[in-house]
Amino acid sequence: MKRPLTLVVLLVILFAAGCHDHSADLRHQAQVDALMEQLSIREKVAQLFVIEISREPSDATRALQDSLIRDYGVGCLIVMRGPIGPFIERTNELQSLAKLPLLVATDAEWGAAMRFAEYLPYPRQRILGRLEGRRGERLLYQMGRNVGRELRDLNIYVNYTPVADACPDPYDPSDGQRSFGSDPQMVGDFSAAYMHGMQDEGIYACAKHYPGHGATTVDSHYEMPVIHYDRARLDSVEFAPFRTLFDEGVEMVMVAHMSIPVIDSTGVPMSISAPCMKDLLRGEHGFRGTVITDAVGMQGVAAGRTPLEVNTAVYRSGSDMILMPDDVKLSIDAIADSVETGVWPLEELDEKVRRVLTLKARAGFFDEGFDPQVHDLDRKIAEARERDSTLMLRIGKALRRSSKPEIEAVFGDRTLVLDKAGR
């Protein structure tokens, strides 16, 4: 039986549920309805694409990005690693070109420091998995609040985390450093606590890498992993943390580029598998939030396929959003043409676009006075460092008290190596 969330987290959830603002739901629905009437089919398709903001874009890249935002109406960005100033400057520029505010995302599994060196880094999930029980959940919830605040200050409203993979070997080359551990219940509970902290700060958390990447020994950046477990094993281990997160209300899920023959005997990656996306995720597991796949340039899905083939396959299989694609203009045109000519149903497109626009509406993007630009960056970084350093001291003390052996935690340039007695 799943252990309940900590009292603190549970009270926050119950309070939020009791104070749910249904009038806000109606306002957001009206905003989305109005936008759906205004957007062309091509503009709708473009809202589903998430393009990468390069660290040092060339003139050609900069011109392409400008055109994708200004002329095509691409709706989402992902921010990668580098000095924060140029990224914020570039994001502000692109926001000024956009017809609708851009939904900005990043991978900040252990905080904004995963992308921006100006912030303090939290320990990796492998280390945080050494925390114990309810104390661990409380600390992870607060870490989620702090990370959420960091990102909200930067107008980054999507964080592609928590990693909900149950990883049997913490040194696995694919996800071992990023997994809380091997126990599916603990992974689910810790992931849920972290997720609730972020979402209570208004950040959309994203459970990854569905349906479970932890047991792979192949990195899907370079080739496609294949998992040969039977359904009993998948149900009890790989799927279990994701079911916990779905039950707890995670907003998004990221699907992995990996093959599970017992789910789809054709051998295609789960990210372009209709049996995975539609039958398992939407059907059996009942997920109703927003679906995105891992980056579509990864060889786990891209090998042997053109970018256009990958992008259209991701769209058709059931994903709502297409992450870090190539050949964006060609792909938008191809999908839009298929919808306009009736080859692919308009209703399917509208469902996807409504999910993306609803994320934007709930973040306040369409409310009067919303400003997508980032201001006062130095002050925000200083405040975040102060908040994070205080919490990191608490996490360090809790790790020292842990009875779990061989704990190694990294805080900035300081490494704590602790034996089983916590010395």
Long-range contacts (C-beta under 8 A, 24 or more apart in sequence): 2-185, 2-188, 2-189, 2-244, 3-185, 3-189, 5-137, 5-189, 5-192, 5-193, 5-196, 5-248, 6-134, 6-137, 6-138, 6-141, 6-193, 7-134, 8-138, 8-141, 9-137, 9-138, 9-141, 9-192, 9-193, 9-196, 12-141, 12-196, 12-200, 13-196, 16-200, 24-362, 27-361, 28-358, 28-361, 28-362, 28-366, 29-358, 29-361, 31-357, 31-361, 31-366, 32-354, 32-357, 32-358, 32-361, 35-100, 35-357, 35-366, 36-350, 36-353, 36-354, 36-357, 39-73, 39-353, 41-336, 41-339, 41-340, 41-346, 41-349, 42-72, 42-73, 42-332, 42-333, 42-336, 43-72, 43-73, 43-99, 44-336, 44-349, 44-350, 44-353, 45-332, 45-335, 45-336, 45-339, 45-349, 45-353, 46-72, 46-73, 46-74, 46-75, 46-332, 47-73, 47-74, 47-75, 47-76, 47-100, 47-353, 47-356, 47-357, 48-75, 48-76, 48-315, 48-320, 48-321, 48-322, 48-352, 48-353, 48-356, 49-74, 49-75, 49-76, 49-321, 49-322, 49-325, 49-328, 49-331, 49-332, 50-76, 50-77, 50-78, 50-105, 50-292, 50-321, 50-322, 50-323, 50-324, 50-325, 51-76, 51-77, 51-78, 51-324, 51-325, 51-328, 52-77, 52-78, 52-80, 52-324, 53-77, 53-78, 53-79, 53-80, 53-87, 53-90, 53-91, 53-94, 54-80, 55-80, 55-81, 55-82, 55-83, 55-86, 55-87, 56-82, 56-86, 57-90, 65-94, 66-94, 66-97, 67-329, 68-328, 68-329, 69-94, 69-97, 69-98, 69-102, 70-97, 70-98, 72-328, 72-329, 72-332, 73-98, 73-99, 73-100, 74-102, 74-328, 74-332, 75-100, 75-102, 75-103, 75-356, 75-360, 76-102, 76-103, 76-104, 76-105, 76-321, 76-356, 77-102, 77-103, 77-104, 77-105, 78-104, 78-105, 78-106, 78-107, 78-323, 78-324, 79-104, 79-105, 79-106, 79-115, 79-156, 80-106, 80-115, 81-114, 81-115, 81-116, 82-115, 82-116, 83-116, 83-117, 83-118, 84-115, 84-116, 84-117, 84-118, 84-154, 84-377, 84-381, 85-377, 87-116, 88-154, 88-374, 88-377, 91-155, 91-374, 92-372, 92-373, 92-374, 95-155, 95-372, 95-373, 96-373, 98-372, 100-357, 100-360, 100-365, 100-366, 101-360, 101-365, 101-366, 101-370, 101-372, 102-372, 103-157, 103-158, 103-356, 103-359, 103-360, 103-363, 103-365, 104-154, 104-155, 104-156, 104-157, 104-158, 105-156, 105-157, 105-158, 105-159, 105-160, 106-151, 106-156, 106-158, 106-159, 106-160, 107-159, 107-160, 107-161, 108-147, 108-150, 108-151, 108-156, 108-159, 108-160, 108-161, 109-160, 109-161, 109-162, 109-163, 109-178, 111-143, 111-146, 111-147, 111-150, 111-388, 112-147, 112-150, 112-151, 112-154, 112-384, 118-381, 119-150, 119-381, 119-384, 119-385, 119-388, 120-384, 120-385, 120-388, 120-389, 120-392, 120-411, 120-412, 121-410, 121-411, 121-412, 122-147, 122-388, 122-392, 122-395, 123-395, 123-399, 123-409, 123-410, 123-411, 124-177, 124-178, 124-410, 125-162, 125-163, 125-177, 125-178, 125-179, 125-180, 126-170, 126-176, 126-177, 126-178, 126-179, 126-180, 126-181, 127-399, 127-407, 127-408, 127-409, 127-410, 128-180, 128-190, 128-395, 129-170, 129-179, 129-180, 129-181, 129-186, 129-187, 129-190, 130-399, 130-402, 130-404, 130-407, 131-190, 131-395, 131-398, 131-399, 131-402, 132-398, 132-401, 132-402, 132-403, 132-404, 135-398, 136-190, 136-193, 136-398, 137-189, 137-190, 137-193, 138-193, 139-391, 139-394, 139-395, 139-398, 140-190, 140-193, 140-194, 140-197, 141-193, 141-194, 141-196, 141-197, 142-197, 142-391, 142-394, 143-194, 143-197, 143-391, 143-395, 144-193, 144-194, 144-195, 144-196, 144-197, 144-198, 144-199, 144-200, 144-201, 144-205, 145-197, 145-198, 145-200, 145-201, 146-197, 146-384, 146-387, 146-388, 146-391, 147-197, 147-198, 147-203, 148-197, 148-198, 148-199, 148-200, 148-201, 148-202, 148-203, 149-201, 149-384, 149-387, 150-384, 150-388, 151-198, 151-201, 151-203, 152-201, 152-202, 152-203, 153-374, 153-380, 153-383, 153-384, 154-374, 154-377, 154-380, 155-372, 155-373, 155-374, 156-203, 157-202, 157-203, 157-204, 157-359, 157-363, 158-203, 158-204, 158-206, 158-252, 158-359, 159-198, 159-203, 159-204, 159-205, 159-206, 160-206, 160-208, 160-252, 160-254, 160-292, 161-194, 161-205, 161-206, 161-208, 162-190, 162-191, 162-194, 162-195, 162-205, 162-207, 162-208, 162-245, 163-191, 163-208, 163-209, 164-188, 164-191, 164-207, 164-208, 164-210, 164-212, 164-241, 164-242, 164-244, 164-245, 165-208, 165-209, 165-212, 165-213, 165-214, 165-238, 165-241, 166-212, 166-214, 166-215, 166-237, 166-238, 166-240, 166-241, 167-214, 167-215, 168-214, 168-215, 172-214, 172-216, 172-217, 173-217, 173-219, 174-213, 174-216, 174-217, 174-218, 174-219, 174-220, 174-225, 175-209, 175-213, 175-214, 175-216, 179-214, 182-214, 184-236, 184-237, 184-238, 184-240, 184-241, 185-240, 185-244, 187-240, 187-241, 188-240, 188-241, 188-242, 188-243, 188-244, 188-245, 189-244, 191-241, 191-244, 191-245, 192-244, 192-245, 192-248, 192-250, 195-245, 195-248, 195-250, 196-248, 199-249, 199-250, 199-251, 202-363, 204-251, 204-252, 204-290, 204-359, 204-363, 205-250, 205-251, 205-252, 206-250, 206-251, 206-252, 206-253, 206-254, 206-292, 207-241, 207-242, 207-245, 207-246, 207-250, 207-252, 207-253, 207-254, 208-253, 208-254, 208-256, 208-294, 209-254, 209-255, 209-256, 209-258, 209-294, 210-242, 210-253, 210-254, 210-255, 210-256, 210-270, 210-281, 211-238, 211-239, 211-242, 211-255, 211-256, 211-260, 211-263, 211-270, 211-276, 211-280, 211-281, 212-237, 212-238, 212-239, 212-241, 212-242, 212-256, 213-256, 213-258, 214-238, 216-258, 220-256, 220-257, 220-258, 220-294, 220-298, 220-299, 220-300, 220-301, 221-298, 221-299, 221-300, 222-298, 222-299, 222-300, 223-299, 223-300, 223-303, 224-257, 224-258, 224-259, 224-269, 224-299, 224-300, 224-301, 224-303, 225-258, 225-259, 225-300, 226-258, 226-259, 226-260, 226-261, 226-267, 227-258, 227-259, 227-260, 228-261, 228-262, 229-260, 229-262, 230-262, 231-262, 234-260, 234-262, 234-263, 239-285, 242-285, 243-285, 246-285, 246-286, 246-287, 250-289, 251-289, 251-290, 251-359, 252-289, 252-290, 252-291, 252-292, 253-281, 253-287, 253-289, 253-290, 253-291, 253-292, 254-292, 254-293, 254-294, 254-323, 255-281, 255-291, 255-292, 255-293, 255-294, 255-319, 256-293, 256-294, 256-300, 257-293, 257-294, 257-298, 257-300, 257-301, 258-300, 269-300, 269-301, 271-296, 271-300, 271-301, 271-314, 271-317, 271-319, 272-301, 272-310, 272-313, 272-314, 272-316, 272-317, 273-317, 274-316, 274-317, 274-318, 276-317, 277-317, 277-318, 277-319, 278-317, 278-318, 281-318, 282-318, 289-355, 290-320, 290-321, 290-355, 290-356, 290-359, 291-318, 291-319, 291-320, 291-321, 292-319, 292-320, 292-321, 292-322, 292-323, 293-319, 293-321, 293-322, 293-323, 294-323, 295-323, 295-324, 296-322, 296-323, 296-324, 296-325, 297-324, 297-325, 297-326, 307-331, 308-334, 311-335, 312-338, 315-352, 316-344, 320-352, 320-355, 320-356, 321-352, 321-356
